Structure formats: C-alpha cells, structure tokens
C-alpha cells in the first residue's frame, strides 16, 4: 500500500490504482456510537473533510419492507433502500454534499463536473446552498427532467458531444484542465477521478445496518460507473472493523445487457474492467461504457456476482414496484429488483436471507414513459357527470 498527499485527485501516480482515504481503528470505532439521523456531518470523523458538510435534508432514507413484491417472489425478508427520497431525488445527494464540502475546504470558486443527470442536479443544489458556482458538462439527449432540475438551482449546463465517449482517462484529463483554468473543484463522481466523493455515498451502508439492525445477507444494486456499489462495500468493511456488524453481505451488481462493462469483465474473469465501444441502454442512470475496477474488487472480495438484465425487464419491474409497493422509481432504481427472478431461479438468493435492493432515484428523474401515459389520458374524451358512467369506466379494466 502506498500513501499520497491528502487532496490528490486521479489515480495513484505510482501504480495507477484507485486511491481511497483510510482511517485508523480508533477513528473507525466511533461508528459504534453514532446515532441514526439525517445529514452526513455526523459521520465527519470517517469522512475526508474537516469543514462542516452542507445539509439539505439528505440521508436517513427509508428502508422499506417490500411486503407485496416480496410475497410474490417468496422473499419474506426483501427490503428497498429508497434513495429517491433524498432532496434532489437520488443517492447522488450524498455525493453532492461531499463535493461542496471538499470544494469549500480547498478554497475553490465553484465546482465542475460531467454528469448524465443525477449528479448534476445534486451538485447544483448543494453549490447553490453554499454560494458556489457550478458548471455541468452534459451529454446531449439526457432526460429533460434532470436538465430542468439542474438549471432550476442555477448551474450552467454545457452540452458537450461525446463527453463520455472518449474514455475515462480523456474525460478526467479534460475535467482537471478546465477546473484548473476556472479555479473550480473537479467534482466528477467517479472514484478513479475523485476518490473522496465516494465517502459520502458509503453512509448508505451505515443506515441500512442501523435500521435492520445488523448486516443484510445480500445487497443488490444497479451499477454504472460503480461508485454507489463500491462505496457501500467500503461502508460495510468499516462497520465490521468497528464491531457494528459481525458478518459482511454478499454484493450483487446489476447492469443492462446493453451497457455491460462490469458484467463482461466478471464473466471473462478479467483483472480490470475495459471501456466498451458502446452503451445502448434505455436505462439512463446506468447507460455508461465504463465501470471502475473498485466495483469489480467489491464483487470479488464479497463473494458476489454481476448479473445482466434486459431493458424491458427493468421497465416492467419499474411498473411493478410502483403498483405493488407504491414507490415510483427511476428506471435504474428498478434494476436491482428486476434481477431478482433470475437470481432466485439460479439459487443466488434464498427465502431465508435478508435482501436489500438499492433504489437509486425517484421516478420523476426519468419520467418519459409516465408522460406518454399521462398524455394519452389527457386526450381521452371526458366521462359524463353520471354515477353509472363513472362506475362503468372505473371497472372496465377489472
């Protein structure tokens, strides 16, 4: 293990590995005495900042017992960690709070990042709260709801053709160069570029262990770049060091078969995750051609696996989660649950296990399917103001 100065961005200059902050045993032991509550600042002892972390209501999202869907799948201990109830509607609020704290600590004028949507709206909101400027480089064609939300909180959005298509290293080099010229903080939410932001995301694990209580047997999460997945594994490792949990969960990653960099690396038993020449998934939150090696390491260290799902399966499960559990999730947020039927069929999850599926974001983040349905309803001829007519219309689909 090699040490680099605190604040170093990018990969290790000696070995090229992904950097990570580390804490001594005495510091990690404080996790045993931290009480549940909202906001990340209460975990500052095990986070890589010394300044107060901004608070907009993030954290302590509900861990929901999925009774109806769990019963249908014969998984009586199925839970959903609903990150869609963070302030901007996604787990990236944990990252946004960290980015802004890091930028303030570094004395920067603002934050620069590239994002497919959720990170942009989160970072823009926290920059607004802290009085920092915010510039977002965004791939053209992102869901309009995510763009509107980012613009509403004052960020400057610049569409850049192929922002993610040139590969992760070229993107990192571009971000570092532009950030330096602006005196902005390079707040790209991906461990190989900025290893400190993940530390805010690992708090998901702390909350799950506090609410169950203890460790789940299996954690299933959607994976694009891999930060949420890898960060949670890091959180569970720290909880075990602190004596909060006695065992570690098995981590299962879910990717679209139309954007499967981690899936292919796992299936081919590779040491590193290669960048694919394509990403063609309809699931915007995980439609990326590259995943970090830190996610692959979490799979192997936990004895987990990677499973691929078809976009159609994800969209169907999005509807089921809404109609059977009352939770409107973004498509990526349904990916973990969409993998359950196959995981059950191949014996990778069992009825006696405590299983947590991570819901990455709220349904309004990518709502084009709901908008299509709402538009169709808006074009329907009105029903007469009549009991019989309304009763007939209400029961016709039963």
C-alpha positions in Angstrom: 0.0 0.0 0.0 1.3 3.4 -1.0 0.5 6.8 0.5 -0.1 10.0 -1.4 -0.8 13.5 -0.1 -4.3 14.2 1.0 -6.3 16.0 -1.7 -4.6 14.1 -4.5 -7.0 13.6 -7.4 -7.0 11.0 -10.1 -5.3 7.6 -9.8 -2.2 6.7 -7.8 0.8 8.4 -9.6 3.0 5.3 -8.8 0.8 2.2 -9.5 -2.2 3.7 -11.3 -4.6 2.2 -8.8 -7.8 3.8 -7.5 -7.0 5.9 -4.4 -9.0 5.7 -1.2 -9.0 7.6 2.1 -8.1 5.5 5.1 -8.8 5.9 8.8 -7.2 4.3 11.8 -9.0 1.8 14.0 -9.7 4.4 16.7 -11.5 6.7 14.2 -13.5 3.9 12.6 -14.5 2.6 16.1 -16.6 5.8 16.5 -19.1 4.3 14.1 -20.4 2.2 17.0 -21.6 5.2 18.9 -23.0 7.4 16.1 -26.8 7.5 16.3 -29.2 7.4 13.3 -30.2 10.7 12.0 -30.2 12.9 8.9 -27.3 14.6 7.3 -23.7 13.4 6.7 -21.9 15.7 9.0 -22.5 13.4 12.0 -20.1 11.0 10.2 -17.4 13.6 9.6 -14.9 11.6 11.7 -14.9 8.9 9.0 -15.2 11.3 6.1 -12.2 13.1 4.3 -13.2 16.7 5.2 -12.6 18.9 8.2 -15.2 21.6 7.4 -19.0 21.2 8.1 -20.8 19.3 5.4 -23.8 21.2 3.9 -27.2 19.8 4.7 -30.3 20.0 2.6 -32.1 17.0 4.1 -30.1 14.2 2.7 -29.6 10.8 4.4 -31.7 8.6 6.6 -33.7 7.5 3.6 -36.3 4.8 4.5 -35.6 1.1 4.4 -38.9 -0.3 3.3 -40.1 -3.9 3.8 -41.3 -4.9 0.3 -44.2 -6.9 1.6 -46.3 -7.4 -1.6 -43.4 -7.9 -4.0 -41.5 -10.0 -1.5 -44.6 -12.2 -1.0 -45.0 -12.6 -4.8 -41.3 -13.6 -5.1 -41.3 -15.7 -2.0 -38.7 -13.5 -0.4 -40.2 -12.6 3.0 -37.2 -10.5 4.0 -36.9 -8.3 1.0 -36.2 -4.6 1.6 -35.8 -1.5 -0.6 -33.5 1.3 0.4 -35.2 4.2 -1.2 -32.6 6.8 -2.1 -35.2 8.6 -4.2 -36.3 10.4 -1.1 -33.1 12.5 -0.9 -33.6 16.2 -1.5 -32.9 16.2 -5.3 -34.3 12.7 -5.7 -31.3 10.4 -5.8 -28.4 8.9 -3.9 -26.1 11.4 -5.6 -27.2 14.0 -2.9 -24.7 12.2 -0.6 -22.1 12.9 -3.2 -23.2 16.4 -3.8 -22.9 17.3 -0.1 -19.3 15.8 -0.1 -18.3 17.6 -3.3 -19.3 21.0 -2.0 -17.6 20.4 1.4 -14.4 19.4 -0.5 -14.6 22.5 -2.7 -15.1 24.8 0.3 -12.2 23.2 2.1 -10.0 23.6 -1.0 -11.0 27.3 -1.3 -12.4 26.9 -4.8 -14.8 29.3 -6.5 -17.1 26.6 -7.8 -17.5 23.0 -8.9 -17.1 21.5 -12.4 -18.4 18.1 -13.2 -19.7 15.9 -16.0 -23.0 14.1 -15.5 -25.7 12.1 -17.1 -28.2 13.8 -14.8 -28.5 12.8 -11.2 -25.1 14.1 -10.1 -25.6 17.4 -11.9 -28.9 18.2 -10.1 -27.4 17.2 -6.7 -24.2 19.1 -7.1 -26.0 22.1 -8.5 -28.3 22.2 -5.5 -25.6 22.0 -2.9 -23.5 24.6 -4.8 -26.5 26.9 -4.6 -26.8 26.4 -0.9 -23.1 27.1 -0.3 -22.9 30.1 -2.7 -20.5 28.3 -5.1 -20.7 28.5 -8.9 -21.5 25.3 -10.8 -20.7 24.2 -14.3 -22.1 20.9 -15.7 -20.8 19.2 -18.8 -23.6 17.0 -20.0 -24.2 14.6 -22.9 -26.9 15.8 -25.3 -30.1 13.9 -25.1 -30.4 13.4 -21.3 -33.8 13.2 -19.7 -35.4 16.7 -19.7 -36.5 16.4 -16.0 -32.9 16.1 -14.9 -31.8 19.0 -17.1 -34.7 21.2 -15.8 -33.8 20.3 -12.2 -30.2 21.2 -12.7 -31.0 24.5 -14.4 -33.5 25.4 -11.7 -30.8 25.5 -9.0 -28.6 27.8 -11.0 -26.0 25.6 -12.7 -24.6 26.5 -16.1 -25.2 23.4 -18.3 -22.9 22.9 -21.3 -23.9 20.1 -23.7 -20.6 18.5 -24.9 -20.8 16.0 -27.7 -19.4 12.6 -26.7 -18.4 13.8 -23.2 -18.3 10.1 -22.0 -17.3 8.6 -25.4 -13.6 9.4 -25.3 -12.9 7.1 -22.4 -12.4 7.7 -18.7 -8.8 9.0 -18.8 -9.5 11.5 -21.5 -12.5 12.7 -19.6 -10.5 13.0 -16.4 -7.8 15.0 -18.2 -10.3 17.4 -19.6 -12.0 18.0 -16.3 -8.8 18.6 -14.5 -7.6 21.0 -17.2 -10.8 23.0 -17.3 -11.2 23.1 -13.5 -7.7 24.5 -13.1 -8.3 27.3 -15.5 -11.5 28.3 -13.6 -10.2 27.7 -10.1 -13.1 25.2 -9.7 -13.1 21.9 -7.9 -13.1 18.8 -10.1 -16.2 17.2 -8.7 -16.7 14.3 -11.1 -18.5 11.5 -9.1 -16.3 8.5 -10.0 -13.6 7.0 -7.8 -10.8 6.9 -10.4 -11.1 10.6 -10.9 -12.1 11.8 -7.4 -11.7 9.2 -4.6 -13.1 11.4 -1.8 -16.7 11.8 -3.1 -17.5 8.1 -2.6 -17.0 8.5 1.2 -20.3 10.3 1.4 -22.1 7.5 -0.5 -20.8 4.8 1.9 -23.2 6.2 4.5 -26.0 4.2 2.8 -24.4 1.1 4.4 -24.3 2.7 7.8 -28.0 3.5 7.7 -29.0 0.0 6.4 -27.1 -1.7 9.2 -28.7 0.7 11.8 -32.2 0.0 10.6 -32.2 -3.7 10.1 -30.3 -3.9 12.6 -27.1 -5.6 11.5 -25.9 -6.6 8.1 -28.1 -7.8 5.3 -27.1 -11.1 3.8 -27.3 -9.7 0.2 -27.1 -6.2 -1.2 -28.2 -5.8 -4.8 -27.6 -2.5 -6.6 -27.6 -1.0 -10.1 -24.1 -0.3 -11.5 -23.0 2.3 -14.0 -19.6 3.7 -13.1 -19.7 1.6 -9.9 -19.3 4.3 -7.2 -22.5 3.6 -5.2 -21.8 -0.1 -5.3 -18.1 0.1 -4.3 -18.8 2.8 -1.7 -21.4 0.6 0.1 -18.9 -2.3 0.3 -16.4 0.1 1.8 -19.0 1.1 4.4 -19.7 -2.5 5.4 -16.0 -3.1 5.8 -15.7 -0.2 8.2 -18.8 -1.3 10.1 -17.2 -4.7 10.6 -14.0 -3.1 11.8 -16.0 -1.0 14.3 -17.7 -4.1 15.6 -21.2 -2.9 14.5 -21.8 -5.9 12.3 -20.4 -9.4 12.6 -20.5 -10.5 9.0 -20.3 -8.9 5.6 -23.0 -9.0 3.0 -22.7 -10.5 -0.4 -22.7 -7.8 -3.1 -24.6 -8.4 -6.3 -24.2 -5.8 -9.2 -26.8 -5.4 -11.9 -26.1 -3.9 -15.3 -28.1 -3.6 -18.5 -27.0 -6.1 -21.1 -26.9 -3.1 -23.5 -24.2 -1.4 -21.3 -22.3 -4.2 -19.6 -18.7 -3.3 -18.9 -18.6 -4.8 -15.4 -20.7 -7.8 -16.5 -18.3 -8.7 -19.3 -15.2 -8.2 -17.0 -16.8 -10.5 -14.4 -17.8 -13.2 -16.9 -14.4 -13.1 -18.6 -12.6 -13.2 -15.3 -10.6 -10.1 -16.1 -8.4 -8.2 -13.7 -9.6 -4.8 -14.9 -12.8 -3.5 -16.4 -12.3 -2.4 -20.0 -14.1 0.5 -21.6 -16.6 -0.6 -24.1 -17.0 1.0 -27.5 -20.8 1.4 -26.9 -23.5 2.0 -24.4 -27.0 1.5 -25.8 -29.3 1.0 -22.8 -32.6 2.9 -22.4 -31.9 2.9 -18.7 -30.3 6.3 -18.5 -28.8 6.1 -15.0 -26.6 3.1 -15.9 -26.1 3.7 -19.6 -22.3 4.1 -19.4 -19.5 2.3 -21.3 -17.1 2.1 -18.3 -17.1 0.9 -14.7 -14.4 1.3 -12.2 -12.2 -1.5 -11.0 -13.3 -0.7 -7.5 -16.7 -2.2 -8.3 -15.1 -5.4 -9.6 -13.0 -5.6 -6.4 -16.2 -5.3 -4.3 -17.7 -8.2 -6.2 -14.7 -10.5 -5.6 -14.0 -9.5 -2.0 -17.6 -10.1 -1.0 -18.0 -13.3 -3.0 -20.7 -11.6 -5.0 -21.5 -11.6 -8.7 -22.7 -9.5 -11.6 -25.9 -10.1 -13.4 -27.3 -8.6 -16.6 -30.9 -7.6 -17.2 -32.7 -6.6 -20.3 -34.1 -3.1 -20.5 -37.6 -4.4 -21.0 -37.3 -6.3 -17.7 -36.2 -3.2 -15.9 -39.1 -1.1 -17.2 -41.6 -3.9 -16.3 -40.2 -4.0 -12.8 -40.4 -0.2 -12.5 -44.1 -0.6 -13.1 -44.4 -3.4 -10.6 -42.6 -1.5 -7.8 -44.9 1.4 -8.4 -48.2 -0.6 -8.5 -47.3 -3.2 -5.9 -45.2 -1.2 -3.4 -46.4 2.4 -4.1 -42.8 3.6 -4.9 -42.2 5.5 -8.1 -38.6 4.9 -9.0 -36.4 5.9 -12.0 -35.7 3.0 -14.4 -32.2 2.5 -12.9 -33.8 2.3 -9.5 -35.8 -0.8 -10.6 -32.7 -2.6 -12.0 -31.9 -4.4 -8.7 -35.4 -5.7 -8.3 -35.5 -6.7 -12.0 -32.7 -9.1 -11.4 -34.5 -11.0 -8.6 -36.4 -13.5 -10.7 -33.2 -14.8 -12.3 -31.3 -14.7 -9.0 -34.0 -16.8 -7.4 -34.1 -19.2 -10.3 -30.3 -19.9 -10.2 -30.2 -20.1 -6.4 -28.2 -17.0 -5.8 -30.8 -15.5 -3.3 -32.9 -17.5 -0.9 -36.1 -17.1 1.1 -34.2 -17.2 4.4 -31.9 -14.3 3.6 -32.3 -10.6 4.3 -32.0 -8.9 0.9 -31.7 -5.2 0.3 -32.3 -3.7 -3.1 -31.0 -0.2 -3.6 -33.4 2.2 -5.3 -31.0 4.8 -6.8 -33.5 7.6 -7.6 -37.1 8.8 -7.8 -39.4 8.3 -10.8 -39.6 11.9 -11.8 -35.9 11.7 -12.8 -36.7 9.9 -16.0 -40.4 10.0 -16.5 -40.9 9.8 -20.2 -42.9 6.6 -20.0 -45.3 8.1 -17.4 -45.6 11.2 -19.5 -46.6 9.2 -22.5 -49.4 7.5 -20.5 -50.5 10.8 -18.9 -50.6 12.4 -22.4 -52.9 9.6 -23.6 -55.2 10.1 -20.7 -55.3 13.8 -21.4 -56.6 13.1 -24.9 -59.4 10.8 -23.7 -63.0 12.1 -24.1 -64.4 13.2 -20.8 -66.9 10.9 -19.0 -70.3 12.3 -18.3 -71.2 13.6 -14.8 -73.1 10.4 -14.1 -72.8 7.7 -11.5 -73.4 4.8 -13.9 -71.0 6.1 -16.5 -68.2 6.6 -13.9 -68.8 3.2 -12.4 -68.6 1.6 -15.8 -65.4 3.4 -16.7 -63.8 2.6 -13.3 -64.5 -1.2 -13.6 -64.0 -1.8 -17.3 -60.4 -2.9 -16.9 -61.1 -5.2 -13.9 
